[in-house]
Amino acid sequence: MRQFCSQHGYIYVDYFSAMVDSAGYLQADLADDGLHPNGKGYRVMAPVAINAIDRALGQQPKKKKGKFF
């Protein structure tokens, strides 16, 4: 997925690396049911998402100042 995004100019958001334990599973304290993030999980995800949004916004072409037409 990371390679596909890179090849096509998409931003890849890697929550996995921020949330995985040493065995390759979701850290137990980040999801009460083992699947869906809890509050702590979302606090881990938030800076990852913000970083991706910032990168995406930085890639947008600058709007011209002045009249649109």
Legacy VTK file of the C-alpha trace (Angstrom):
# vtk DataFile Version 3.0
C-alpha trace
ASCII
DATASET POLYDATA
POINTS 69 float
0.000 0.000 0.000
2.825 2.400 0.876
4.471 1.784 -2.507
1.170 2.241 -4.389
0.558 5.550 -2.634
4.079 6.712 -3.375
3.801 5.801 -7.055
0.481 7.603 -7.459
1.180 10.694 -5.375
-1.110 9.779 -2.483
-0.381 10.336 1.186
0.042 7.051 3.050
-1.212 7.139 6.640
0.594 4.505 8.704
-1.352 3.935 11.907
-0.018 0.391 12.137
3.550 1.337 13.040
2.353 3.668 15.785
-0.028 1.106 17.298
1.627 -2.297 16.909
3.301 -4.251 19.701
6.547 -6.235 19.434
4.621 -9.336 18.306
2.956 -7.455 15.435
-0.469 -7.093 17.049
-2.470 -4.048 18.061
-1.282 -2.925 21.487
-3.854 -4.208 23.969
-4.210 -0.893 25.778
-5.202 0.916 22.559
-8.437 -1.027 21.940
-10.877 -2.338 24.521
-12.242 -4.983 22.152
-8.944 -5.763 20.432
-10.062 -4.134 17.180
-11.583 -0.668 17.510
-9.419 2.112 18.985
-10.356 3.432 22.400
-9.554 6.939 23.640
-5.888 6.123 24.083
-5.796 4.583 20.619
-7.262 7.720 19.070
-4.718 9.844 20.945
-1.994 7.776 19.259
-3.711 8.075 15.867
-4.352 11.832 16.019
-0.794 13.093 15.433
-0.328 10.543 12.637
-3.480 11.825 10.928
-2.573 15.476 11.497
0.849 14.905 9.968
-0.725 13.276 6.895
-3.227 16.117 6.524
-0.453 18.692 6.796
1.555 16.868 4.117
-1.494 16.642 1.858
-2.287 20.326 2.243
1.320 21.175 1.492
0.998 19.392 -1.846
-1.955 21.429 -3.047
-1.240 24.049 -5.687
-1.230 27.590 -4.391
-4.355 29.557 -5.227
-3.882 32.698 -7.237
-4.631 35.933 -5.467
-7.129 38.186 -7.123
-10.078 37.474 -9.357
-11.010 33.922 -10.239
-12.322 34.784 -13.721
LINES 1 70
69 0 1 2 3 4 5 6 7 8 9 10 11 12 13 14 15 16 17 18 19 20 21 22 23 24 25 26 27 28 29 30 31 32 33 34 35 36 37 38 39 40 41 42 43 44 45 46 47 48 49 50 51 52 53 54 55 56 57 58 59 60 61 62 63 64 65 66 67 68
